[in-house]
Each structure stands twice: as structure tokens, then as C-alpha cells.
Amino acid sequence: MSNALAHEKSPYLLQHADNPVNWMPWGGAAFARARSEDKPIFLSSGYSTCHWCHVMAHESFANDTIAQILNEHFVAIKVDREERPDVDKVYMAYVQAMTGHGGWPLSAFLTPELKPFFGGTYFPPEDRHGRAGFPAILQAIARGWRDERFKLVAEGDRALASLREYHESRAGSPETGAELGAPGSGAQGLTPSSELFASASRAFEQGFGYLFEQFDPAHGGFGGAPKFPRASNLNFLFRIAALQGPESEMGAEAIRLAAATLRAMARGGIHDHLGGGYHRYSVDESWFVPHFEKMLYDQAQIAINCLEAKQATGDERFAWMARDIFEYVARDLTSPFGGFFTAEDADSPVAGGGRDAALAEGAFYVWTAAELRDVLGENYAFGAAHFGVEDAGNVPASLDPHAELRGRNILAQRRPLAETAAKFSLTLEEANDRLLVLQAVLRAVRGRRPRPLRDDKILTANNGLMISALAKGAMVLGDENREAEKLIDTATRAAEFIERELFDAPRGVLYRAWRDGRGGHEGFAEDYAYLIQGLLDLHEASFAIRWLRWAERLQAKCDELFWDDARGGYFNSAADDPSIVLRLKEDYDGAEPAPSSVAAMNLLRLGGLWHDEVLLERGRRTLAAFRSQWGRTAHAMPQMLCALELALESPRHVVLVGEPDQADFRAMVAVLHERIGPRRLLLAVGPAGADEWLAQRAPWLAGMKPVNGRPTAHVCEDFSCRAPVTTPEALRAMLR
């Protein structure tokens, strides 16, 4: 018999709808039940493609005996962290503070007043290796609630007070506003003579120094196993190169670290060599054995890394890497309605296992040598040599603790294609052709296997990241075979989907998720920040003013809902939800950037476009609010350091006058994206002048005219404009 989760839309919650646990969704009904029955709450938070969430669900939540303990002594609440990141972040902060680590599934025990008093992540179904199993923990907490409740309640009060004090100490100070000046004062804040400017300069050096020291010269990436494709690290390195100059010593070194990391990822098993895209992370230091889930937010951010690598190096292989991601997302993560789905699972049914086939991590992606011989025939030796296939499987037992990959092979490029070609006496072109044929055959065979679960909800935040990536692709990859036009069209469809389905236009409010209709939760700070960034990027790629107008409107609503006027920066959640016992500000750029890091850049971009001191000051206050974090541990907020670039230097504008759909206009635009360089704020004006809204926002555009009826670029830097130019060659020379 189903529990209360059967009425939810979240794929993760629906996965638990038939558990014997009497799950309830996060909300007033569950809280009221805990109070009326005088029971503590067991909160379990995860997401639909989380491997260890599946393990705990199978071992414990599907277990009748464990479910009976939970149902008798607790009110059990299940949360999809992707639908309710605000809830998840509060209790994850507690678990990290208590245990020193975090992850999913998140398991937390709360008072009926929602104060945490015990927690962890995955708990096994029985006592193991001296550690208490989940039933023993449940029974101990039930006894404690019955016999020594005052201790647990006191621990909840203490934990919440401690968390509040800790996060307030890291979230800026009331003096920040005074340092930068009150709104409308015209204070510049980050001037070359300011102490804050000096702190920013030191942070850039410290951030680069940390990544330089942590770089793995043998395998790329930073640190040891496990290795995550933390895109914000590479974003920061490319901004170092842009500011210092790609030919400078530091700039060249920054490009080397970032480019080597991307090349290593592309060779490794973390890259899906048949279907495109990248898995979540690698359990080893060489990017070989992945955790096989695929997340939309990773695809979007890695694509941008690849595009910036193409700009920084001129190497077309990085353009190929970006296209590989775009093709995967278009094929497997794109809704017919235009938005992008959230993820694909790590686990899938073992092929040939029938209706009741067991799930195994990576089952969709791995191969036995016998399968490959049968499928590839005479091409087997070539494929085995290139991808490192072994008869007994190529996954070491030390990297396969649950023996799910025993006897199987992960496809990873073991040698350069030129070496494989030489081994088989082929030209490089012949080897490449053979590899493409081989991949197509394997892709077709793999396509007949049971696919991993796809989380088909559409999240506003993640779609914002993907819109940014597609817009960046349109700007960098050029317009051969209408590629730029197609990428802009795909990004536009996604933006239109969000505007149609996830935006309440009369109220100006975003919603978080869509799955067979709009979900009930309004958007969080990351939804606004990521989407605003995507719209700004889409405007720069298409020059469609509607995206700029919408971005400005969303920024105003984001400020209204999430801005901390006392200390600066953005809370994750709005102030009107009584179930959030602690409003947090994210101060770490992890798998996804902190909302304030992205918002700071958005504010500085918008403020720079309009010379709007209120927006610029709010951007500077956001940077200053997290100064204790990026000033002390710069590597914690590499994305925020990227935003510092726009605060450290005066705005650079390029105004293009002409018709954006004309070839000679697009040729001028292409010059702006050929190489990595300082950020420039782009606007387009028609030959007859700016549109009415744009003319009101930027009256100084009235002086920007075409020269001799040709598309014309007006480049303005250091508070002055240079003579307009009308050819790509002249513009290129001006930007050097």
C-alpha cells in the first residue's frame, strides 16, 4: 500500500511511495503530526540518481522490520534535495558540523520544532565493523526521546544556536555597507587604493597558488581520489589567464593546468566515449572509474570550461569536447517542451536479467571482453588497444568494493590515437574513421540495453546553467553549418519554457521545478541567479532585448526576496517560510556555484551596462560580504573571485550598430569571442537607433551611429570611447 509520497511529482519521492515506511513530504501536515503524536522526526534527504540513496532505500526503507521501528517511534519525512535545497542545506550544515563530512543520503533527527539533535549520512542495516547499524540507532534515539528527552531537546537548541553563530560570523558584517558607502553615495569601494582591492589581489594570488600546489601533474585535476570536475576551479584559472594575459608566465601556467585537466577528463572513463557527456566524478585519481550518474549541471559547466579552453589555446579538440556535451544533452536530457531534464542515474538493470533484473552501478556503460569481441569482430583488437580492454576486465578490485564491475571493462582512451594508428599500421585519418565506426556500432548495441533512470523534472536553476553554456557555445564555436543559430534556438526554447511554465508573470516570481506541470515550490536564490546569468549570456549571443529586460526584472525580485540588507549577499531561501529554522548564505563554490557568487557577477554586469551605481554597489557589497571566506581561503570561492574581475576594473563596453542577422555583423561579433580576454559588456543597436526600452536605460547609446552604412563597433574602455571601426580586422587589432 502506498504512503503519502504517492501524491508527489518528484521522481525521488515517488521512488519511496511504496516503501513500508509511512513517509510524509516536508510540510505542515508532517510537523503537526510530530507535535500531536509527540514524536521526533526522522528526515531523509537525497535525490533520484543518488547511488547510496538507492542502497539505503533497498537495505532499510524497504525492510519491514526497520520500517516498523520508524513508524512506531518517529514521523518519517522524505525530502528531494533538488526540489528543496533550502531544507537540505540547513541540515547538511548540521551534519557536516557534527561529523566533519556530508553527502547523500542525508539522515537527520529533529525535534517536532525542527531542531536537529543527531545525524549522519548512510547508515547500514545492521551493526558493522564496530559501527552501529540503522536499527540500533533508531532504537537508541527512541529510548532517549522517552527517557532523557530534555538532553535531546537541549542538544537541538545548542546545535541551532551554534550553527547560527557560525554562519553569521562568516556572512559579512554590518560595517560592510559603510565601507562601500550607502546606496546612492557613489562610493567606488574597490578602488586601487582601497584595502579591499589589496585583499582581492592577494586572494587571486592565493587561489592560483593553491591550485598550482594541488595540481596532479600525472593525471590532471587537483588533489587525489576521488576527483570531481569542479568547474569553478577552471573558470578561475581562465580568468587568471584573461587578466594576466595568456602569454604571461602566470596566464600561460593557468591555461596549462586547466587544459591538462580537461584533456585528462576527456581521455578517462569519467567521459562517456560512446554517448557523450561526463559522469559525476571519478573514484580514483586518474579519472578512470566513475560514479556513473550524469548531472545536467555538470554538463553545462564543463561545456563552458571547454569553450574557454578553446578560446585560450585555439585547440579545436576543446571545441569537439563542448559539442560532445551539447549532442548528449540534446539527445538524452532535452524535453520535447524545450526545457532540460535533471540527470541520469548511476544504476541500471543488468542486461538480460528480465523484468526483475538486479540494479548495478554502471551496468549500462560497461562491457565484457566477450561482448566486445562478438560485437566488433575484426575491429576488436583495434578497439581493445585504444580503450584498454582486458579479458578479465580492466577495473582493479580496489576500485570496485561491491564487485559490480568485476570482469567488465570501462572504456577509456589508454593511448593517443596516433599511437593506436601506428600499432595497426594506419594513417591517423584511417584510425579516426575506424574509431568513429566502432563507436557507432557500440552505441547502437548499448542503446538496446535497459537505460538508467532519467530524472525528468526540469529545474529552473540547472536550466539557467545550460542556457549559459549554449549561449557561450554559439559565441565561441562560430556559425559554420548554422551551428551558432541552432545553439541559440535551443537556448531560446529553454528560456521560453521557463518563462511560460515556471514564471508567474503578474507576481514576477520564479518557481523551482516542473514535472507534468509546475511544482508547488517557489524558486530559491540559485534559481534566480543562474537564470539571470543565462539570460544575460543569451542576450549577448542573440542580442534579443527581451532577455535583458527579463533579467533585469528577475534581479529586482531576487533582491526583494533574498538580499541581506544588513550584511550584504544573498540568503538561499526567502524570509517567509517558518519551516526554515536557519536562513543560510552559501559560502562555498562546489559542484554548483554559490548563489551569491553568480549574483555578484550578474549585478556587476547589469550595473556596468547601465552605469547604475545602485546595482554596482550591491555587487560590491556582495563581494565584501564574503570577504572573510575568499580572503582567508580563496580556493573555497573561485567563482566569486571571477566576479571580482568586474569590480577591480572599470567597465569595458562594445556597442555594435547594425542588423544582428547579417553576415558582416556576425563577423564582427565573432572577433569578440576569438580569444580569452577581459570581460566586455555587449550591446547591439539597430541602424535607426536603440529600441525604446534600451534607449531609456542607456541614453548614451544615442551617439552610437553606423559609419558609411556598415556594421560598426564602438569600443569604450577606461571611461572613454575609441574611434569606431567597421571591419573585423580593425576590431581585432583594437582588442589586442
C-alpha positions, -999 to +999 in steps of 0.1 A: +000+000+000+014+034-010+023+061+016+017+099+013+045+103-012+023+087-039+008+121-044+041+139-051+056+148-085+093+144-076+108+112-091+128+108-059+098+109-036+079+086-059+107+060-057+098+057-020+060+058-023+057+020-019+081+017+010+066+002+042+078+034+059+050+059+064+068+086+047+054+121+046+066+151+024+082+181+041+054+204+052+028+214+078+010+181+080+041+162+089+051+188+115+016+188+131+017+151+133+050+151+151+037+176+176+004+158+182+020+124+185+049+138+205+075+121+183+108+131+169+112+135+132+135+113+110+144+134+080+159+116+049+171+138+021+185+127-012+178+128-050+167+103-076+200+095-092+219+091-059+235+056-057+239+054-019+203+067-016+192+037-036+213+014-014+199+027+019+164+026+004+168-011-005+185-021+027+165-002+052+135+017+039+121-014+021+128-036+052+096-043+071+113-047+104+132-014+102+101+003+088+081-009+118+106+008+142+105+040+122+067+041+120+063+034+157+087+059+171+092+086+145+075+108+120+094+100+088+099+128+063+114+124+029+129+154+010+141+157-026+171+180-021+168+192-057+133+204-050+140+218-016+177+228-014+169+252+014+158+224+037+187+202+027+214+228+032+202+236+068+205+200+080+235+192+058+253+221+076+244+205+109+257+170+098+289+184+084+295+204+117+287+173+138+306+146+118+331+165+097+317+153+064+285+152+045+268+137+015+237+119+004+216+103+017+214+128+044+199+114+076+189+138+104+168+135+136+148+166+146+126+177+174+090+185+164+102+221+163+126+211+135+158+215+155+184+189+147+199+168+175+216+138+157+225+130+122+247+113+096+246+101+060+243+065+050+236+040+079+240+003+072+210-021+080+230-039+108+260-033+130+292-034+110+329-031+119+322-016+153+296+009+139+260+009+150+236-001+123+204+019+114+180-002+136+203+002+167+205+040+161+167+042+158+161+023+190+187+042+209+172+075+199+136+063+206+148+053+242+165+087+246+133+105+235+113+085+260+137+086+290+160+117+285+142+139+261+155+171+278+190+162+267+180+158+230+159+190+231+188+208+247+212+195+220+188+207+193+188+242+209+226+242+213+232+229+177+209+255+162+224+284+182+259+272+173+251+270+136+235+304+136+266+320+153+290+302+130+272+313+098+266+348+110+304+351+117+311+342+080+284+362+063+298+397+064+293+424+090+272+454+093+302+476+087+305+462+051+279+487+039+297+516+055+330+505+039+315+506+004+292+536+010+255+538+015+232+533-016+234+563-039+266+576-024+286+569-055+313+552-034+336+532-056+346+507-029+371+485-048+395+512-060+432+505-065+440+524-033+414+506-011+423+479+014+396+457-001+413+460-035+445+447-019+426+418-003+412+409-037+446+409-053+460+387-026+431+363-030+438+359-067+474+350-059+464+327-031+438+310-052+462+304-080+489+292-056+466+267-040+456+252-074+492+252-086+502+232-055+473+208-056+476+201-093+482+165-102+509+165-130+504+129-138+466+128-142+454+164-142+429+178-118+436+188-082+443+166-052+438+129-051+409+105-052+380+110-055+383+136-082+354+159-091+352+181-122+348+213-100+342+237-129+346+268-109+383+260-104+388+260-141+367+291-145+390+309-121+422+297-139+409+310-172+400+344-156+436+345-143+448+340-179+424+367-191+436+392-166+473+385-167+473+378-204+476+343-220+512+349-228+523+360-194+540+335-171+511+331-147+485+332-175+502+305-195+506+284-164+469+288-155+459+277-190+482+247-188+466+235-155+431+239-168+437+225-203+456+194-189+427+187-166+401+188-194+422+167-217+427+141-189+389+141-182+382+136-219+405+106-221+392+090-189+363+068-180+345+098-165+338+107-201+312+086-219+331+078-251+300+064-268+271+087-257+289+119-248+288+139-217+305+134-183+298+113-152+296+128-118+331+121-105+359+096-105+366+073-075+403+072-085+429+098-091+432+091-129+396+099-139+392+062-149+364+046-127+335+070-125+305+073-103+282+068-133+254+093-128+252+122-152+240+156-139+228+184-161+246+210-140+280+192-147+274+191-184+266+228-186+296+239-165+321+215-182+310+227-216+318+263-206+352+251-194+358+235-228+348+266-247+371+288-226+399+263-232+392+267-270+395+304-267+426+302-246+445+277-267+430+277-301+429+239-299+399+226-318+398+195-296+382+216-269+355+227-293+349+190-300+345+183-263+319+210-260+300+197-290+301+162-275+283+175-244+258+195-264+249+164-285+244+143-254+222+169-237+202+173-269+196+136-273+191+124-237+183+153-215+161+176-235+123+177-230+100+179-261+087+211-245+121+228-246+135+225-210+163+203-199+159+172-176+179+170-144+200+138-145+205+102-154+211+076-127+243+057-120+224+024-116+205+004-143+192-031-147+217-057-157+211-066-193+195-100-198+181-101-163+145-100-173+117-080-156+132-085-121+168-078-131+190-065-103+203-029-105+240-024-107+260+008-109+274+014-144+256-017-159+245+004-189+281+016-197+305-013-191+314-043-213+329-078-210+357-086-235+335-114-249+307-089-256+331-066-274+346-095-295+312-105-305+300-070-315+332-057-331+345-087-349+377-078-368+377-044-352+380-058-317+418-057-315+418-021-325+391-011-300+406-031-272+440-015-277+426+020-279+402+016-249+424-006-227+401-036-228+413-067-208+399-103-209+395-103-171+381-068-170+401-036-165+387-024-132+410-031-102+393-048-073+404-019-051+382+004-071+353-019-071+344-026-034+310-041-042+322-062-071+297-047-095+323-042-122+342-075-118+351-089-152+339-058-170+357-030-189+352+007-187+360+024-220+388+050-216+414+062-240+446+044-230+469+060-256+468+088-281+450+078-313+483+084-332+499+055-312+469+032-319+472+041-356+509+033-356+503+000-338+479-011-366+498+005-395+471+030-402+472+067-410+458+090-384+428+097-407+422+059-412+424+053-375+400+081-368+375+067-393+378+033-378+372+046-343+341+065-354+326+033-370+335+013-339+318+039-316+287+040-337+284+002-336+289+001-298+265+030-293+238+011-312+243-021-293+243-002-259+211+015-269+193-018-267+202-023-231+179-012-202+187+025-197+194+042-164+165+060-148+162+096-160+152+122-135+128+140-158+119+170-136+130+204-150+148+227-125+150+264-132+185+267-118+200+239-138+183+251-170+198+286-164+233+270-163+226+251-196+213+282-213+246+299-204+265+270-219+246+270-251+249+308-255+286+306-249+288+278-275+270+300-300+295+328-293+327+306-295+320+278-320+311+301-348+284+298-374+296+271-397+267+249-407+244+273-388+258+259-356+255+292-336+219+296-348+210+261-337+225+266-303+208+299-298+175+283-309+179+255-283+188+280-255+158+302-266+134+273-264+146+265-228+142+302-218+108+303-233+098+272-215+108+286-181+091+319-189+059+300-199+058+273-173+079+284-143+074+321-141+044+338-125+045+370-146+019+390-126+039+385-094+073+384-111+081+351-092+100+321-104+091+285-095+116+258-088+106+227-107+083+213-134+073+177-140+039+171-156+031+207-145+046+233-123+056+222-088+044+239-057+077+254-045+088+289-055+123+295-066+153+299-044+183+323-048+201+299-071+172+297-094+172+335-099+210+338-100+216+310-125+187+320-148+196+357-148+232+347-158+217+325-185+196+353-198+225+378-198+245+353-218+216+346-242+213+383-248+250+386-257+247+356-281+214+367-298+212+404-289+174+399-282+165+427-259+137+407-242+162+385-224+179+416-210+146+431-199+136+398-181+170+395-165+167+430-150+132+422-137+143+390-121+172+407-105+149+431-088+127+402-075+159+383-064+169+414-044+135+417-029+133+381-017+169+371-008+191+402-003+206+407+032+205+445+035+223+444+069+253+424+059+252+420+021+249+389+000+220+366-007+203+341+016+195+308+000+158+310+009+132+337+013+122+350+047+086+339+048+090+302+053+085+293+090+098+257+084+133+270+077+148+273+112+180+289+099+184+311+068+218+304+053+241+320+028+261+296+007+298+304+010+314+276-010+315+271-048+312+234-050+296+212-077+274+242-083+285+278-076+272+297-045+242+319-055+259+350-042+290+343-064+268+342-095+246+371-083+277+393-077+287+389-114+251+395-125+249+427-106+282+440-119+272+431-155+238+448-153+252+478-133+281+481-158+257+481-188+236+510-174+263+528-153+238+521-125+256+528-092+230+511-071+235+478-089+272+482-089+273+489-052+251+460-044+275+438-064+305+452-045+287+447-012+280+411-021+318+406-027+326+423+005+301+402+025+321+371+018+355+386+022+362+366+054+358+335+033+376+343+000+402+364+018+411+336+041+406+305+019+404+318-016+401+283-031+367+280-013+350+306-036+368+305-070+336+316-088+333+346-066+369+355-074+358+355-111+333+382-102+360+403-086+373+410-121+344+433-129+348+451-096+385+456-099+385+473-133+364+499-150+336+486-173+346+477-209+318+482-234+314+472-270+284+486-288+277+471-322+255+491-346+238+472-373+215+442-380+225+411-359+212+387-385+235+400-413+267+381-421+290+411-418+276+420-384+281+384-372+317+385-385+323+415-362+307+396-333+329+366-339+361+387-334+349+395-298+349+358-289+380+345-307+403+347-277+401+348-240+403+382-226+389+408-202+351+407-199+333+431-222+297+442-219+280+439-252+250+458-266+236+460-301+218+490-316+199+489-349+209+513-377+180+535-368+189+537-331+183+517-299+149+502-292+128+524-268+134+505-236+172+502-243+173+539-252+158+548-218+181+525-199+212+537-217+206+572-232+243+574-241+237+550-269+221+578-289+255+588-300+264+554-314+259+555-352+269+533-381+297+545-403+290+546-441+260+523-435+282+494-424+281+474-392+302+494-368+318+486-334+322+513-308+347+502-281+347+520-248+373+514-220+387+535-191+357+559-193+364+569-229+354+556-264+378+549-293+372+557-329+345+534-344+357+506-367+338+488-395+359+457-403+367+426-383+404+432-389+403+467-374+383+455-344+407+426-339+437+450-339+419+473-314+413+445-289+448+432-288 
